[in-house]
Amino acid sequence: MDATLILPRIDSDLCTGCGDCVGVCHVNALAIQELRAVMVRADDCDYCTDCEAICPVLAIACPFEVVVAG
């Protein structure tokens, strides 16, 4: 599977550039550029989904569920 498929998806048409996702990203994978959220360090994203949960306009989607088998 292509690793880019398991990154959060950011809809730039919905994004307002509020920066909430950037503030909650503990690995600094997100940034605001040209008034929109963008993934700037994709290799560092650990798919915690905090950015999706905090986005007030639902511009970020994490469409895959990560399950760790024990």
C-alpha positions in Angstrom: 0.0 0.0 0.0 1.2 3.5 -0.9 2.1 5.3 2.4 0.6 8.6 1.1 -2.8 6.9 1.2 -2.7 6.6 5.0 -2.1 10.3 5.7 -4.8 12.7 6.8 -6.6 14.3 3.9 -6.9 18.0 3.9 -9.7 19.7 1.9 -8.2 23.1 1.0 -11.6 24.3 -0.2 -13.0 23.8 3.3 -9.9 24.8 5.3 -10.2 28.3 6.9 -6.6 28.4 8.0 -7.5 28.7 11.7 -4.4 26.7 12.7 -6.1 24.5 15.3 -4.7 21.4 13.6 -1.1 22.8 13.6 -1.4 23.6 17.3 -2.5 20.0 18.2 0.0 18.2 15.9 2.6 16.8 18.3 5.0 15.9 15.6 4.8 19.2 13.7 3.7 17.5 10.5 1.3 20.3 9.6 1.7 24.0 8.9 -0.3 26.9 7.5 0.8 28.0 4.1 -1.1 30.4 1.9 -3.8 30.6 4.5 -4.5 26.8 4.4 -3.3 23.8 6.4 -0.9 21.6 4.6 1.1 18.5 5.4 4.8 19.7 5.5 6.4 16.7 7.2 4.4 13.6 6.0 7.1 11.2 7.1 6.6 12.4 10.7 2.9 12.0 10.8 1.9 9.1 13.0 -1.8 9.2 12.1 -2.9 10.0 15.6 -6.1 11.7 14.1 -6.0 14.6 16.6 -6.0 17.0 13.6 -9.3 15.5 12.3 -10.9 15.7 15.8 -10.1 19.3 16.3 -10.9 20.8 12.9 -14.0 23.0 13.4 -15.0 22.9 9.7 -14.3 19.2 9.1 -11.6 20.0 6.5 -9.4 17.1 7.7 -10.3 13.5 7.2 -8.5 10.4 8.5 -10.4 7.8 6.5 -8.6 4.7 7.7 -8.9 3.1 11.1 -5.6 1.9 12.6 -6.0 -1.3 14.7 -3.2 -2.7 16.7 -3.6 -6.4 17.3 -2.4 -7.6 20.7 
